Amino acid sequence: MCKNESLEDPYFSSPDNFTEPSDGIRYNPETPEFSASTSLLSDMVQKHIDEVGADKVAIIYLGFGEVLQFFQSSATHDTLNDVRWFGPGSITKEHRLINDPIGLEFSTNVSFTTVQVGVSKNPTYEHVQEYLINTMGKTPNTFVHSSYDAVWLVGLSMLESQSSDASEIKKVMINVANSYSGAIGPVKLNEAGDLAQANYEVWGIRDGTWILLGQYNHSDDSITLS
């Protein structure tokens, strides 16, 4: 959860404008319901709203498949409906959020917006995409493609190191990644293990569906709004 001096831009806000974020809340994703967690979050958000106003408070939700249940519980709190919500690539294009009436209404109320890695479509991407659509009956998000590449990187690193020991795999993984191109394209890594060069896409639930809102291009450090 963050406070911002201005959230007027509908899609982007500079990190420099944010104050120190709150500690937020933690919860067990396997819990059957989230009423205690969302009540706690609502109380925390209300304190920030009282301090700076709802238009200057935002929630960054970092979760996975339990997002629908969490949003359904959050929808019962007026305070949580009054602020912007942002999320990660792992729940970008989560179809249940738009297929569920409560999830859709809440996501619309909070202008739910996510960021995911922008892929360069290639034969591997198309192969994975087609297979998952045929198998699952829905379009996967980029998180699935990066997971596919992660498995390949681990496997190739095991072959390169001739070891299944994590410390040995870690020693060679960056070098292996530098010569690997997979479903999301080239995956050259930096020393922290993140993509050294990557484009990003901003998605949001608007007018009842997921739409592409903007793109960040690494090569010229530019942002383009859709």
N, C-alpha and C positions, 0 to 999 in steps of 0.2 A: 504494500500500500504506500502510495507516494502523495506528497503535496506538491503542487506546481503553482508558480506565480501566475501562469496563464495557460489554460487548456482550450483556448479559442480555436486553434487550428484543429480541423475535424479529424485529421489522421495522424499527425506527427507532433511531437513536442521535444525540444532539445533537452538532453540530459542535464545540461548546464543550468536549466531553469528549475530543476527539482531540488528540494531540500533533502536532508537525510531521510531515507525511507523508514517507515515504522518496521518493527520486527515482524509484524503480521501474525498469522496464526498457523499452526501445524495441525494436521488431522490424520487419522488412519484411513487411507483410501478404501479399505475393505469394510469399513463400518456400514451397517445397513441404512443409516440415516445421518443427516448432518445438522440437525436442528441446534445442537449445543454449539457447534463450531460457527454456524452462521449467526447465531445470537451474539456470540462473543465478537465476531467480526463487525456486526452492526453497531455494537456499543463503541468499538474502536473508531469506526468511521464517523459516528455521530460526534465524537470528541473533536475530530479534525474539522468536520463541517462547522461546528460551533466556533472554531478558531479562525478558519479562513474562508468558509463558504463551500457549498457543494460543487461549484463550478471549478474549484481549484484542488479537488481531491480525486484521485484515481486509484483503482485497484488493479494490481497485476496478479492474475490467477495462474499459478503454476501447478497444473494437474494433468490427469490423463483421462482414462475412460469413465471416471466417476463424475466428470464435469456436468452431465445432465442432472444427476441427483443433487449435486451441490447447487446448481442454478435453480432447481425447483425449490430447494429449501431457502435460498437467498431471496427468491421472489416473494416470500411472505413478509419480508422486511422492507418497509417503505424507504428507509435510509439507504439500503443497498441498491434500490432502484433509481436513486437520485444522482449517482456518480458514474463516471466512465469506467469501463472494465477493459482490460487488455489481457491477451493470452499468448502462449507459445505455439511453435509449429506443430507440436504433438497433437493439438486439438483443432488445428486449421482444417476447415471443410468437414468438421464433425457433423455428419448428416443427422444425428439424433437431435441436435439442437434446433434444427429447422423442421423436423418431422413431429416434434412434441409441442403441443400448443403452449404449455407453460414455458418450456425452454425457449421457444421462439419469441414469445412476448417479452420475456425478461431480457434476452439477448438484444432485442430491438430497442427496449427501453434504455439500456446502458450503452448502446452503440458498440457492441462487442467487436473488438478489433484484435487481430493476431498477426504475427510475423513468422514467416518461414523462409528457409533457404530457397532461392530461385534456381531452378535447375536449367541446364542446357540440354534440351531434348536430343536424344541420341538413340541408336538401336537398342542399347541395353535398357534405357529408360522405357522405350516403347514395349519391349518384351515383358518387363516387370509389370508395367501398367496394364497391358492386355491380359496377362495371366491373372492378376489380382481382380480385375473387373469381372472376368469370366468365373473366377472362383468365389468371390465374395458378393458379386452383384452390385457393387458400388465403386465409385472412383476414390482411390486412396489419396492421402495427402503426401507431401514430400517427405515427411517423417518416415514413412514406410520405405521409400527409396534409399534414404540415408542409412536406415537400419540394414537394408540389403547389402549396401556397400560396406558397412561396419563388419558384418559377418565375413565377407570376402577378405577384408583387410586382416582380420584376426587369423583366418585360415592361411592366407599367404604369408603372414608373419611367422606363423608356426612352422611352415615349410622352410622359410628363409633361416630361422634360428635353429631349426631341427630340435625344437623343444616345445613342451606344453606349459612350461613355467612362465607365469605372468611377467616376472621381472626380465626374463630373457626375451619374451615377445615385445615388451615395451622398448627394449634397446634398439630393435630393428624396425619398429612399426613406422616411424616417421620416414625413413628411407624407402620403405616399401610403398607407402602412400604417395610419395613424390613421383613414382612411376606408374601409379594406378589411375585408371579412369573408368568410372562405373556408371551407375544409374543416374547419379546427379552430376556426372561429368568429372573433371579432374578433382582430386581430393588432396592436394598438397596441404600438409599440416604445419602449423607453427609449433614452437617448443611447448606450448600449453596443451597441444593436442586438438586445437580448434582449426577450422579451415583457414588457411593463410589468406586466401583470396576467395571471396564469395559475393554473389549478388543476393538480394533479399526481396521478398514480395510481402506486401501488406494486404491482408484480406479482412473482410468484415461481413457481418450479417446485416443486410440492408434489404428492405422491401421483400422480406420472406425468404431470402436465399443468400448464399455466400457469393460475394462479388470481389473481384480484384480492385483494390483501392489505389495502389501505388507500387512503385518498384524502386529499389536502390541499386545503382550500377557501380560496382567497385572500380571499374577501369577509369572512370572519370569522376568518381565520388559525387554522383548526381542522384537526385530524387525526382521521379516523374509521377505525377498524379494521374490516375485513370479518369 
